[in-house]
């Protein structure tokens, strides 16, 4: 027996080739390689999953869903496949089943470790008067801002005392909302409780439907002292003032599809607006050399926390952003925001519409083809010129 080079299986080599094409954005080429192997209508599940990964970014959502339904029916215990189906269902606005499958998000190999193990039963939406319910946030800041609206709804439905546990960064914003009896920062020990529910499981527990949205708006508010500070800071800049975010968190699973470079936004300069960069992270450095003809003032180094961001959003006339947490903050504050979306966006933006049930003041600009920001910027430039003229 020799310990030598182990040849990859034919499928492993094939998968590597296809995954490289998908990673490079060559989805149609990847699809063309896979199709012949599934021409008979049957084939191994990993091959079907590969096909989904090739066709979903192309906007072939109906076929994606059919294949995902088949995969879940075949291997119901594969929670990753169930979560993938959840995102497709929610994208279609099919909330009831979508939320049920979304519950599997902590059953996947790469997420199991970050799920909370709580030694109390999970609340299922029924009245529990006299009991105490812990609602804990969990994922990105955008999720927290988006679903905070449901905390008061849960208190009303449950009749319980509510402890709301929120990440430290969002704590000051949460402190100016209602709907809980006790607010605690994540990481601190909460008071005793009888039942618990993740913030992102409230929709499942409460049977959230599209017709329940948006609920009372706005449900977040900025700190008046911070607003005054930023009003003075921005007072001398010519209006309209447009806050800009062009890149999301680099670690986000979908970041390559949703993030841009500041140079791509150059055409917006023709509107005559003044742009204030509220970009955080490595991309913020791009504001030091803005594109020609675009008046950009970078506030990135002056922004300490979300309290600053919220206050700035209350002073500027508009936010233009890729899909990232400031969009949800603006929406929750009732401030106008325009969102630049990839062709197949995150599930919360649904399909084929330029508005969103979540936030009345938010307008969506969608790619018409994979990776095509040109059309988005062009439509946005026209809209911004129109707005500036008014």
BELCORLIN-V741046 format. One record per residue. RES is the residue in one small letter. OMEGA is omega as a letter, one per 30 degrees, with the letter a starting at -180 (999 if undefined). Layout:
RES;OMEGA
RES;OMEGA
This chain:
x;a
x;l
x;a
x;a
x;l
x;l
x;l
x;l
x;l
x;a
x;a
x;l
x;l
x;a
x;a
x;l
x;a
x;a
x;l
x;l
x;l
x;a
x;a
x;l
x;l
x;a
x;a
x;l
x;l
x;a
x;a
x;l
x;a
x;a
x;a
x;a
x;a
x;a
x;a
x;a
x;l
x;a
x;a
x;a
x;a
x;l
x;l
x;a
x;l
x;l
x;l
x;a
x;l
x;a
x;a
x;l
x;l
x;l
x;l
x;a
x;a
x;l
x;l
x;a
x;l
x;a
x;a
x;l
x;l
x;a
x;a
x;l
x;a
x;l
x;a
x;a
x;l
x;a
x;l
x;l
x;a
x;l
x;l
x;l
x;l
x;a
x;l
x;l
x;a
x;l
x;l
x;a
x;l
x;a
x;a
x;a
x;a
x;a
x;l
x;a
x;a
x;l
x;a
x;a
x;l
x;l
x;a
x;a
x;a
x;a
x;a
x;a
x;a
x;l
x;l
x;l
x;a
x;a
x;l
x;a
x;l
x;l
x;a
x;l
x;a
x;l
x;l
x;a
x;l
x;l
x;l
x;a
x;l
x;l
x;a
x;l
x;a
x;a
x;a
x;l
x;l
x;l
x;a
x;a
x;a
x;a
x;l
x;a
x;a
x;a
x;l
x;l
x;a
x;l
x;a
x;a
x;a
x;a
x;a
x;l
x;a
x;l
x;l
x;l
x;a
x;l
x;a
x;a
x;a
x;a
x;a
x;l
x;l
x;a
x;l
x;l
x;l
x;l
x;l
x;l
x;a
x;l
x;a
x;l
x;l
x;a
x;l
x;a
x;l
x;l
x;l
x;l
x;a
x;a
x;l
x;l
x;l
x;l
x;a
x;l
x;l
x;l
x;l
x;a
x;a
x;l
x;a
x;l
x;l
x;a
x;l
x;a
x;g
x;a
x;a
x;a
x;f
x;l
x;l
x;l
x;l
x;l
x;a
x;a
x;l
x;l
x;a
x;l
x;a
x;l
x;l
x;a
x;a
x;a
x;a
x;a
x;l
x;l
x;f
x;l
x;a
x;l
x;a
x;l
x;a
x;l
x;l
x;l
x;a
x;a
x;a
x;a
x;a
x;a
x;a
x;a
x;a
x;a
x;a
x;l
x;a
x;a
x;a
x;a
x;a
x;a
x;a
x;a
x;a
x;a
x;a
x;l
x;l
x;a
x;l
x;a
x;l
x;l
x;l
x;l
x;a
x;a
x;a
x;a
x;a
x;a
x;l
x;l
x;a
x;l
x;l
x;l
x;a
x;a
x;a
x;l
x;a
x;l
x;a
x;a
x;a
x;a
x;a
x;a
x;a
x;l
x;l
x;a
x;a
x;a
x;l
x;a
x;l
x;a
x;a
x;a
x;a
x;l
x;l
x;a
x;l
x;a
x;a
x;a
x;l
x;l
x;a
x;l
x;l
x;a
x;a
x;l
x;a
x;a
x;a
x;l
x;l
x;a
x;l
x;a
x;l
x;a
x;l
x;a
x;l
x;a
x;a
x;a
x;l
x;a
x;l
x;l
x;a
x;l
x;l
x;l
x;a
x;a
x;a
x;a
x;a
x;a
x;a
x;l
x;a
x;l
x;l
x;l
x;a
x;l
x;a
x;l
x;a
x;a
x;a
x;a
x;a
x;l
x;a
x;l
x;l
x;a
x;a
x;l
x;a
x;a
x;a
x;a
x;a
x;999
